[in-house]
Amino acid sequence: MRVATIAPLSYTPGRLSYFQFIRGGIGSDYHQEPRFYQYPDGEVLAYWNAYDYDECSGNAVKLYAVSRDRGLTWTDPQVFMADYLGGVPYGVSFLRLAGSQETLMLWTRSRHAPVTEDPTRRVITAGSDYFRSRTAVFLRRSGDGGRSFDHGYELPYEAFTGGRSLPGGGWYGSLDCLLQLRSGRIVAAFMFMDPVRSDPERQVQHYTGACLLSDDNGHTWERGGQVTVDTPRGVMEMQLVETETDRLFCLFRTKGGCLYQTISADGGRSWSPSSPSPLPSPESMARMIGLHGGDLLVVWNNVSSTTQQPRHPLSAAVSSDGGRSWGPPRLIADETGTHQLSNHGLAQLDDGRILLGISHYRDVRPMTSDLDLALFDEQWLAAP
């Protein structure tokens, strides 16, 4: 099965390179939410969502491509994950445990309440009712660095919600970040629609954040403290980095006109009160990683808005003090109007180069979303 052929890319140390990876309308109308995983031998896996009409549509699948030269050439995309009857696969995260080939894969599957579609105009006429949608989280384990996995099992939803459930039972949410701390603890950050802070009758959503913690390589889990905020819709898409032993710095999306932040000094068991960060933002995800050199890197839409627009420009900034302050932003790409550069994925490879996958929405009929790819490094980030 051939979805597309990806043209060769290029990378020059100290420079930003930007490419169209796959065009919207090829294979699916939309390509979004790219993520990356590097195998122990250096090979890189890219995987992303592909769907028509809407991200909640039941026909959504994950595609993948593999690069054997650290992001320059890629195999033809193939289907990575699909479950039409079970729901849409989201939030697939790989974590290779320190000093071993053992690798965990955590992923969510969300079955949305029916989305009404107009196939002639290729648009949705009614979106998902999130209060009737349900999420399941699965854990799979690999002993060969992520080349093969066991069948895995579903984690109980009560572990994520603290025992609370939506009307009718179950929960709806997402898995947003997975990392291992210096102590060996595994931290899985997630958000869930909080039944206590939401209002199903008025369709008012409000999300709470929290983490699952494991001190035995993912065999057992306990729930850490919650992260809350009083902005509309609450805490969304938590991004964590360990900046000192057991000190976690967290940025997350809000409708407050900026990214908000919180800190844990005990490896995710408890969190400081959430507060506005100095990074202006619309209601749009940010991605943050720790760099090889010790700094933090965040990529986000650098503009203040309490709505989901505009989702441009796309910028990068570096913190050298654990998130206490941020250097001047560097422009990665820009757009105009209601076009979007968002829903991105970020990874630094073993040789220092950084891969950034970007969902490039084009708000023209028929609407599509390309998947773009940028390559750069810490040298480019530090350039004046």
N, C-alpha and C positions, 0 to 999 in steps of 0.2 A: 504494500500500500504506500503510495507516494502522495503526501500532502503538498509538499513544495520542495524546492532545492534552494538552500541558503547560500548566497554568494560569499566568497572568501572575504574576510575582514583583515584589518591590519592594526598593529600596535607599535607605537614609537615611544620609548621611555621619555618621561617628562612632558608628554603632550596628551591632549584629549582627542580621542577619535570617536566619531559618532556615526552610526549606521542604521539603516532600516534592516531589521532581522527577518521579519516575515510580514507581508502586507495583509491587512484586514480584508476579508472577502475571499481569501485563499484558504480552502478547507473549512473555515468558519468566518462569520462576519467579524467576530471579536477575538482578539488574543490579548490576554492580560495576566496579571499576578505572576510574573516570572520569578523563579528561584533557582539557585545553583547549589551543587554539591560536588566537591572534589574528592575523587577516590584516592586511596593511598599511593597508587602509581602515577598520579598527576592528571589522569583523565578527568574531564569536567562534564557533569551532567547538568543540562538546563531543562527545566520543565515548567509548564504554564497552562493556564485555563484557556480553552477554546469553546466558543458557544455562539449561537445565533439569538438575536432579539434582545436577550437580557441575561445577566449573570446568574439569575435564579432559574433560568429555563432548564427543564429536565434533560435537555440534550447536551448539556455541558460535559466535556471530557477534559482530561489532562493530556497534553502532547509532550514529547521530549525529543531532544537532540543531544548528541555527544560530540565533544571536541577532544582530540588527542594531542592538540598543540596549544592548549591553554587559551582557547577562545578565538582562534583565527579561522579555522575551518570547522564545519559542523556537518554531521550526518543529516540525511533527510529526516524531517520530523515523522514520528510514529506515535501511536496511541500509547500512553503511559498508564493511564488509569481511567476507567469508566464504570459506572454503575447506574444504568438508566432506572432500574426498579428501586434501588436503594436510596439514591439521591446524588447530589453534586459533590464531587471530591474537592475539598478546599484545604488550605493550610498544611500541606505536606512538608514535614520538617525532618531532616536527617541530622543525627548527632553521632559522630564517631568518638567513642570514649577514650580518654587520655591513655596513651601507652598501650593500646590494644587494637585489634581488628574488629572488636565488638562494636556494632553500630545499631542505634535505635532509629526507628521511623515512627513518628507520631503523625496522625492525620485525622481530619474531620470529614464527615459526610453529612451534608444537610439536605433533608427532604423538605422542599418548600411547598407551602400551600399553593394550589394551582395558579400559574401565571397565565392570563388570557392574552393570546397573541393574534395579530392580524398578519397572516402569511403573505397577503398581497402587498401590503405596504412595508412588511418586514419590521414591524414595531410591536411593542406590547401595548395593550389597551387597559390592562389592570395588573398591577404588580403583586408581589407576594404578600400575604398576610403573615408577618413574622411571628405573631402570637400563635399561629397554627402550624408554623414550621418547626421542625425538630432536627437536632444535631446529635450525631454519635461520634465518639472519639475512639480510635483504634491504635494499638501499640503492636509493632512487629519488631523482631530482633534478627540481626545478622551476625554471623561469626567470621565473615570474609570481607569486611570493610564496606559492606553495602551492595555487594554483587548479587546476593541472594538473601531471602528473608524467610522466616517461618510464617505460618498462617496467622499468628497473632491472636489477639482477643480484644474485645470491647471493654473500655474502662467504664465503670458505673457513673452515670451522669451526676449522681448525688455528690461525688467527689469534687465536681467542679462548682456546683451551686451551693454547697454546704447543706444539702438536704432539701432546699427549696425547689419547687417545680412550677412550671407554667400551668395555666388552666387546662385541664385534661391530662396533665402529667408530662414529664420530660423537660428538656431545656433547649434553648437556641443560643448559639454563640460561636466563637472561633478560637483557634489556637494561633498565637501571634509570634511567639519567640521560644526557642529551645536552646539552652546552653548548659555547659558543665563548668562549675566553679573550681577554684584552685584546691578546695578541700575535697573535691570529688563529687560533691552534691550536684544533682541534676535539677534544673529549674525549668519548668514549662509554664510560660505566661499565657493567659487567656482572658477573654472577656465573655460575659454572659448577660442575656437580658434578665434583669433583676426583677422578679415578681413583686418585691416590696416597693421598688421605686418606679415601676412602670404602671401604666393605666390601660389595660386591654380595651375597655369600653370606649375610650377616646383615641385608641391606637397611638398612645404616647409611649415611645420606647425609651428606656433608660438602661444603660449598661454599667456593670460593675466589673472591675478587674481583680484578678488574684493569680496565684501561682500554685502549681502542684510541685512538691519537693520530694526527691528520692535520694536517700543516702546509701542505697544498695544496688546501684547501677540499673535502676528502673524496675526492680522486681516488686517493690512496694512503694506506695506514695502517700503523702499527707498533704493537707491543704494549708498553705500559708495565709497570712493576713490579707484582707481585702484592700483594694485601692478604689476610692470614690472621689467624685467631683460633682459640684452642683450645677455645672453648665448643662444645657439641654442635651439629651442623649447620653450624657455621662462619659465614661472611660472607654476609649476605643483604641485597639491595636497597640498594645504596650510593646515597647522596645527596650531591652535590658542589656547592659554591659557591666561586668565586674571591674571596678576601677581600683579597688584595694581588696585585700582578703576579706571576703564576706560583705563588702560594700557594693551594693547594686545601685546603679544610676538608671532611672527609667524616664523615657519620654513617651507621651501618648497623644493621640488625636482627640480634639474636642471641637465643640461649636463656640468656643470662647474667643476666637480671633487669634489664637496662638497655640502652639504646643504647650501642654502642661508637663510638669515633672514631679517626681517623688523619689525618695531614697530609702533603701533598706540597709541597715547596719548589721543585720543578722542573717544574711543569706536568703532573704525572702520571707522570713517568718512574720515580720511586721514592717510597716511602711510609714514614713512621715506624712503629714497632711499634704495633699496635692497643692501645687501653686503654679502660677503662670511662669513659663520659661521666657527667656528673652528672644525666642524665635517666633516671629509672626507666621501665621498659617491659616488657611481656610480649613474647613472640615475635610481633611485629606490626610492620608497616611504618611508617616515618615518612616524611614529605615535608618537604623543606627547600628554600627559595628565597632568593635575595637580593632585598631590597626596594629600591624606587626611592630611599628615603632613605639607603641604605647599610647598614642593619642586616640580620641574618639572621632568618628566620622558620622555625620548625619546628612542625609539627602532628603529634601522636602520641598514643598511649594512655598517659596519665600514671599508671601503676601498675606496681609491680615484680612480675614473675612469670617463672618459667623455663618456662612452658607458653604455649600460645596463648590462654589465658583468664586474667583477663577482658580483653576488648578494649573497654574503656570505663573511665573517661571519655575523651572526645576533647578535647584541650587544645591551646593555642597558647602559644608562648614566643618571646621576641625576644632576640637577642644583639647588643650594640653593639660588641663587641670581637673580631669574627671567630670566634666559637665558643668563646672562652676561658672565658666565663661566660654564664649565661642569667638573664633577668629572671623575675619571678614568673609562673606559668602563668595563662592566662585560660581559663575553661571555655567550650567551644563547645557541647557536648551531653553527656548522660550516659544510661546505660542500667542495666539490672539483670541479674543472673544470667548466663546464657549467651548473651543477645542481644549483638550486636556493632555497634560504630561503627568501621569500619576500611576498609582498601583504598581510600584516598582519593586525590584529585588536587587540585593546588594551582597557581594562577596569579595573578599581579598584572597587571591590564590597564593600558592606556596612561594612563587617567585616575586611576589609583591604587587603584581598588577591587580587592578580592581575591575570587576565586571559589574555593570549596572544595566539591568534590563528594565525597559520603560514601556508602559502601556500608553500608546499615542492615539487618543480618541479624536475622531474627526466628526464634528457635529454638522454633517451635511447628509442629505438623504440620497441613498440609504446610508445610515450611520455605520461606521466601521471603527475598529481599533487595530492599528498596526502594533507590532512588537518591535521596538528599537533596542539597540545595544550600544552602550558607551564603554570604552576602555580607557583607563587612566591609572595614575599611581600617586604615591605620597609626594613624589618630586613635583608633579603638576599641582597638587593641592597646596604646596608650600611656595609656589612661584608667586612673585609680586603681581 
